[in-house]
Amino acid sequence: MKVKIFLLITFYSFSIFAGPTRVGNGDDGSDLEGFELVTEGKLVETKKEALKLLEKLNTRGIVGLGNLTPEVENSKIYITQRNIGTERLEEMGAFHSGTEGQVYARTFSRSHAPTRFFPVSMNLSNNQLIALHIHEALHRALPESLNENEAVVTQITLAIISPEQTSDSIRAVVKKNIPELADNQNIPVKISKNSKLQSPSSLRLSYSQWASSKRKNSSDVTLPLDHSYNISAQFYPFGSEKNATGFGISSSYIYPKKKQNYFGPLELSVSSIFWTDRSYDLEIKAGAQLMSSSNSKIMDSVYGRDFLFFGIDINKVTDFYKLDLMIDFVGPSSFRRNINNQCNWTA
């Protein structure tokens, strides 16, 4: 509770002393005499904590705050060797003084401008410095029409550092202070790192091995196949962040137990990943399998037929295993066989 009260006093005092000001205008750089780049210590550590807080609250997904995290992350930190008073501060058109007329930090309202801290800021607590990092970054991250408005920056800062803050509560404060952004809202899409949507296209080579299958009371072997290689390519050139649509082609090269090798069926398909959530992907697929085998024995059997299919594929991929459930619906088909080159029959 003490921290909350102190932060409220600190940031409201910014607004009282400075009011809406033009950030950095009139700056002649005299406050930077003897400044140095900060690469470690309290200021760097609190900057990291500020980044963790923003990531936790997913401010990238809040309209108007998409640039806030990059501004905190990419802004260099400098510290001067002497403090500056509010009178000099007002002369330079700067901001951010405390109740005792002390200036803690300064920045400019342009992308990735450095944040310049004064020695007195080292007396602030870690929580106050975290708030100060965020406050300074807001002056660079907000739209140009508002980034110099101290009242708006302060309200949003308080919403972010509040102990009871949520993404929804921050979004409400931003919407209240920047209503013109509501019409241009971009809804963030959170896709699992293991989702197929992250990299849907694929080129795959697979291998299959058959065991001998003999009829009862017969030495004949049905489909005397030994093994085969299958190559398939799937491309998804269409879609958006939430779905992907594409086409595929697949074919096999079959090795029988005897005689020469031959090509197997050719499969053409179209598919779409239309839903994903919690690492589960739902994909629909439709296509045709063409019995384009170069082996006449296969083509003259019940297997030598073309057919259409439609299916649903549900898969889940983790760092340790993959689950794949495929449900296919195969349409009716027929095959034609010649007998002694004289008659034929269809089934």
RAVENPE-V428863 format. One record per helix or strand. SS is the DSSP state (h for helix, s for strand). FROM is the first residue (numbers start at 1). LEN is the number of residues. If there is no record, write none. Layout:
((SS:FROM:LEN) (SS:FROM:LEN))
This chain:
((h:2:17) (h:30:3) (s:36:2) (h:42:15) (h:59:3) (h:68:7) (s:77:3) (s:85:1) (h:86:7) (s:97:1) (s:102:2) (s:105:2) (s:115:3) (h:119:5) (h:126:16) (h:150:12) (h:167:11) (h:179:6) (h:196:3) (s:202:8) (s:214:1) (s:221:1) (s:225:15) (s:244:13) (s:262:16) (s:280:11) (h:296:4) (s:307:11) (s:322:9) (s:336:4) (s:343:4))
